[in-house]
């Protein structure tokens, strides 16, 4: 092999190696930014990872919102009418946030089974339920009509 060919081979092997390392680092960085959706049922079953960013959703349970008058800390319960998930959030809640309405929270599940939320996303109108919540509840054996009835019952105070 001539020295010129040997030099070209080293350059090509080096470029391929650098490309492989760049792709590997990119995939590793993207993997850590993925936050999967879990319903309260799945979290109660232990399917959700601890101390890793996840999304959880359901309906805000009636009578569960507790605000700290001294700060922006809020505690509330998210339910899918099968299991409940206690959520702790420090910040300003969306204007559409209220009891008996759909919500998706983004945060870390703590060892005690409580979710420390970094972000709270509220529903858009009275008929809206986040698609992930509806799918998870259907997987648990509930139909959308069941959700509407239970939400109406909660709102009516029954």
C-alpha positions in Angstrom: 0.0 0.0 0.0 1.4 3.4 -1.0 1.8 6.1 1.6 -0.8 8.2 -0.1 -3.4 5.5 0.0 -2.5 4.7 3.7 -3.1 8.4 4.5 -6.5 8.4 2.8 -7.5 5.3 4.7 -6.6 6.9 8.0 -8.6 10.0 7.1 -11.7 7.9 6.2 -11.4 5.7 9.3 -11.1 8.8 11.4 -14.1 10.5 9.9 -16.2 7.4 10.3 -15.1 7.1 13.9 -16.0 10.7 14.7 -19.4 10.4 13.0 -20.1 7.3 15.0 -19.2 9.0 18.3 -21.3 12.1 17.3 -24.3 10.0 16.5 -23.9 8.0 19.7 -23.7 11.1 21.9 -26.7 12.6 20.2 -28.8 9.5 20.8 -27.7 9.4 24.4 -28.7 13.0 24.9 -32.1 12.5 23.3 -32.8 9.4 25.4 -32.5 11.4 28.6 -35.0 14.1 27.4 -37.8 11.6 26.7 -40.6 11.9 29.3 -43.2 9.1 29.0 -46.8 9.3 29.9 -48.2 7.3 32.8 -51.7 7.2 34.3 -52.3 7.0 38.1 -53.2 3.3 37.6 -49.8 2.6 36.0 -48.0 4.6 38.6 -49.8 2.6 41.4 -48.7 -0.6 39.7 -45.1 0.5 39.8 -44.6 0.9 36.0 -43.3 4.5 36.3 -39.6 5.2 37.0 -38.6 7.1 40.2 -36.7 10.4 40.1 -36.9 10.6 36.3 -39.0 13.1 34.3 -42.4 11.7 33.4 -45.8 13.0 32.4 -48.9 11.9 34.4 -52.5 12.9 33.8 -56.1 12.5 34.8 -58.7 14.6 36.5 -58.1 16.9 39.4 -59.9 15.2 42.3 -62.7 17.3 43.9 -61.7 18.8 47.3 -58.0 17.8 46.9 -56.5 21.2 46.1 -54.6 22.7 49.0 -52.8 26.0 48.6 -50.2 27.4 50.9 -51.2 31.0 51.7 -47.6 32.0 52.4 -46.2 30.8 49.0 -47.1 29.5 45.6 -47.0 25.9 46.8 -50.0 23.8 45.8 -50.8 20.2 46.5 -53.6 18.3 44.7 -54.6 14.8 43.7 -54.9 13.6 40.1 -57.2 10.6 39.7 -58.3 8.4 36.8 -61.2 7.2 39.0 -59.3 4.0 39.7 -56.2 5.2 41.5 -55.0 8.6 42.8 -51.7 10.4 42.5 -50.7 13.1 44.9 -48.9 16.0 43.2 -46.8 18.8 44.7 -46.3 21.9 42.6 -44.6 25.2 43.3 -45.6 28.0 40.9 -48.5 29.7 39.2 -51.2 27.3 38.0 -52.8 27.8 34.6 -56.0 29.9 34.5 -58.0 26.8 33.4 -56.8 24.7 36.3 -59.7 23.7 38.7 -61.1 20.7 40.5 -62.9 18.1 38.4 -61.1 19.0 35.2 -58.4 17.2 33.1 -54.8 18.0 33.7 -51.4 16.7 32.6 -48.4 17.2 35.0 -44.7 16.9 34.1 -42.3 16.1 36.9 -40.4 13.5 38.9 -42.0 10.7 40.8 -40.6 10.6 44.3 -39.9 7.5 46.4 -43.0 8.1 48.6 -45.3 7.9 45.5 -45.8 11.6 45.2 -45.1 13.5 42.0 -43.1 16.8 42.3 -44.4 18.6 39.3 -42.3 21.1 37.3 -45.1 22.0 34.9 -49.0 21.7 35.0 -51.0 21.7 31.8 -54.7 22.3 32.0 -57.5 21.3 29.6 -58.8 23.5 26.8 -62.6 23.3 27.2 -65.3 21.4 29.2 -65.2 18.5 26.8 -61.5 18.1 26.6 -59.5 15.3 28.0 -55.8 14.8 27.2 -55.5 12.0 24.6 -53.0 10.1 26.7 -55.4 10.2 29.7 -58.3 9.0 27.6 -56.2 6.2 26.1 -54.8 5.1 29.6 -58.3 5.1 31.1 -59.7 3.1 28.1 -56.8 0.6 28.7 -58.0 0.3 32.3 -61.5 -0.7 31.0 -63.3 2.6 31.1 -65.2 4.3 28.2 -65.2 8.0 27.4 -68.9 8.2 28.4 -67.9 6.9 31.9 -65.5 9.8 32.2 -68.1 12.4 31.2 -70.6 11.0 33.7 -68.1 10.9 36.6 -66.8 14.4 35.7 -70.4 15.7 35.6 -71.2 14.0 39.0 -68.1 15.6 40.5 -68.9 19.0 39.2 -72.5 18.7 40.5 -71.2 17.8 44.0 -72.6 14.3 44.1 
